Amino acid sequence: MAIPVDAAAAALCEAMRETVKRYSLWYLIQGILLVVAGVLALIYPFISSVAIVFLLAWILIVSGILQGIGLIGASNVPHYWLQLISAVLAILIGVLLLRSPDSGLLIMTVLLIVYFMVEGIAKVIFALTIRPFPNWGWVLGSGLVGILLALILWANMPLTSDWVLGLMLGVLLICEGAALTYLAWQVRHAPAVSNG
């Protein structure tokens, strides 16, 4: 006998809700720890920025080594030399980032500026395209904020590279932690939903 789609969706939602409720204490602890880590990243943005560069460096080194190990005895694989060059470059860039984290901070900040600018322009164009819709101004505003942020970062370039990644990491961790904490708190204190 087939189950109606609405009933299956309701059963799935209830099962997920019960799972989240069962582990809500762990979600609550995780959310609080993320908020604390985010606050620390905001207080010490330079240390957080350097930590991001070091983490990226080690990820590149480990992935390059693993890719190189995977190529041992596989010289007949198509594009073998290209994959070997890719593995060597990953290791080399990782080592260079470990030796000079300031350069890594500068490069990652430039990439962040490009991202903010492109995302901002895309949001402005999208907002102007949907202009008759309600609340289109919010999309326009978020695009303008992205462009403005990119211009501010670019204008203060050598100085911003030291702290901008740590600041962004801090904001991200606080947002994710607050959302997870709120979800866990609400699930723990919400009454059970009946399917009657």
RACOR-V646954 format. One line per field, one symbol per residue. ss: DSSP state (H for helix, E for strand, L for the rest). A space follows every 10 residues. Layout:
# RACOR-V646954
ss=???
This chain:
# RACOR-V646954
ss=LLLLHHHHHH HHHHHHHHHH HHLHHHHHHH HHHHHHHHHH HHHLHHHHHH HHHHHHHHHH HHHHHHHHHH LLLLLLLLLH HHHHHHHHHH HHHHHHHHHL HHHHHHHHHH HHHHHHHHHH HHHHHHHHHL LLLLLHHHHH HHHHHHHHHH HHHHHLHHHH LLLHHHHHHH HHHHHHHHHH HHHHHHHHHL LLLLLL
